[in-house]
Amino acid sequence: MADFVRVASTAEIPEGGMKKVMLGGQQVLLANVKGKFYAIGNVCTHVGGPLDKGRLDSHEVECPLHGSRFDVTTGQVKRGPAARPEPVYEVKVEGSEVKLRPKT
């Protein structure tokens, strides 16, 4: 199993905020929902829109291109036109460091 990799500090992503990070060549969206960090793919599964340029509403991110919405806690599609869920990454916070486990 792959080791966790530091991708950000907790100070970089305030509550209700999100940020794109890179993990092994993959774009990942980090989101802070009520002080808990979640990570899903950053590229919309509909036509590849950048989710980090969208809007985070509670625990759902809206793609800026066509309005698809994804649950950042599960990666599931909450509103189309996207039909496929986003990949979900395991998150660990150690002190002020946010770490992700790469997909294997």
VMD Tcl script that draws the C-alpha trace (Angstrom):
set ca {
  {0.00 0.00 0.00}
  {1.31 3.45 -0.93}
  {2.46 5.89 1.71}
  {0.67 9.16 2.36}
  {2.12 12.22 0.59}
  {1.99 15.79 1.90}
  {0.05 17.97 -0.55}
  {-0.92 21.09 1.44}
  {-1.08 22.72 4.83}
  {-4.35 23.13 6.68}
  {-3.87 26.93 6.58}
  {-4.02 26.89 2.77}
  {-7.63 25.67 2.74}
  {-9.93 27.55 5.10}
  {-13.27 26.08 6.14}
  {-15.60 26.15 3.15}
  {-12.64 26.42 0.78}
  {-11.03 24.19 -1.78}
  {-7.76 23.89 -3.66}
  {-6.33 21.92 -6.57}
  {-3.25 19.84 -5.73}
  {-1.22 17.38 -7.78}
  {-0.69 13.79 -6.65}
  {1.35 11.49 -8.86}
  {0.36 13.36 -12.02}
  {-3.33 13.45 -11.06}
  {-5.30 16.63 -10.36}
  {-7.01 16.32 -6.99}
  {-9.52 18.67 -5.39}
  {-9.03 19.19 -1.65}
  {-12.04 20.60 0.18}
  {-12.50 21.71 3.78}
  {-16.06 20.99 4.93}
  {-16.72 22.07 8.51}
  {-13.05 21.55 9.42}
  {-12.76 18.08 7.86}
  {-10.73 17.58 4.68}
  {-11.91 15.54 1.68}
  {-10.26 14.78 -1.66}
  {-11.80 13.81 -4.99}
  {-10.70 14.06 -8.60}
  {-10.53 17.66 -9.85}
  {-11.43 16.95 -13.48}
  {-15.19 16.79 -14.10}
  {-16.20 13.39 -15.46}
  {-18.58 15.07 -17.94}
  {-16.18 17.02 -20.23}
  {-13.17 17.67 -18.03}
  {-14.04 20.97 -16.38}
  {-11.79 22.20 -13.53}
  {-13.79 21.61 -10.33}
  {-11.46 23.87 -8.32}
  {-12.77 26.80 -10.42}
  {-16.34 25.94 -9.45}
  {-18.32 26.65 -6.31}
  {-18.38 24.66 -3.07}
  {-21.83 24.64 -1.46}
  {-21.79 22.76 1.85}
  {-20.36 19.37 0.77}
  {-21.11 19.65 -2.96}
  {-18.87 21.16 -5.64}
  {-20.39 22.51 -8.83}
  {-18.47 22.32 -12.11}
  {-18.15 25.79 -13.68}
  {-18.74 24.49 -17.22}
  {-22.12 22.73 -17.22}
  {-23.22 22.68 -13.57}
  {-22.61 19.03 -12.69}
  {-22.46 18.63 -8.91}
  {-20.38 16.13 -6.93}
  {-20.41 15.20 -3.25}
  {-16.84 15.89 -2.05}
  {-17.26 13.34 0.76}
  {-18.07 10.40 -1.56}
  {-17.31 11.53 -5.14}
  {-20.87 10.67 -6.15}
  {-22.73 12.68 -8.81}
  {-25.50 14.75 -7.22}
  {-26.64 16.50 -10.42}
  {-25.82 15.87 -14.09}
  {-24.99 16.11 -16.86}
  {-22.03 14.09 -15.44}
  {-22.90 10.42 -14.99}
  {-19.66 8.97 -13.56}
  {-18.49 9.65 -9.99}
  {-15.15 11.27 -9.17}
  {-12.35 9.13 -7.72}
  {-11.99 9.52 -3.94}
  {-8.63 9.82 -2.20}
  {-7.85 8.88 1.39}
  {-6.96 11.97 3.46}
  {-4.93 12.16 6.66}
  {-4.18 15.33 8.63}
  {-1.05 15.29 10.77}
  {-0.59 18.52 12.69}
  {-0.90 21.23 10.05}
  {-0.11 18.93 7.10}
  {-2.74 17.51 4.75}
  {-1.64 14.20 3.26}
  {-3.18 11.99 0.60}
  {-2.65 8.35 -0.24}
  {-2.00 7.85 -3.98}
  {-4.20 5.41 -5.90}
  {-2.45 2.11 -6.60}
}
mol new
graphics top color blue
foreach p $ca { graphics top sphere $p radius 0.5 }
foreach p [lrange $ca 0 end-1] q [lrange $ca 1 end] { graphics top cylinder $p $q radius 0.2 }
display resetview
